[in-house]
Amino acid sequence: MGAKNLDMIVANDVTREGAAFDSDANEVTILVSKGAKKIDVPLMSKLAVAHLILDEVVKLRDKSQG
């Protein structure tokens, strides 16, 4: 992530049954470069996953402004 100057990556396994495509649920891993944090998000609604991702974006933004 450092070589590309990325703050965060969200990855999901699109082959997982019941998640990703053609589903209302997803399971992802959020990798945050600052602090080398890895967050494993269990299977939940895509809306809930989106909220968790946005929460992490807000934390990154707050750290960069502080």
Buried (B, 14 or more C-beta within 10 A) or exposed (E): EEEEEEBBEBEBEEEBEEBBEEEEBBBBEBBBBEEEEEBEBEBBEBEBBEEBBEEBBEBBEEEEEE
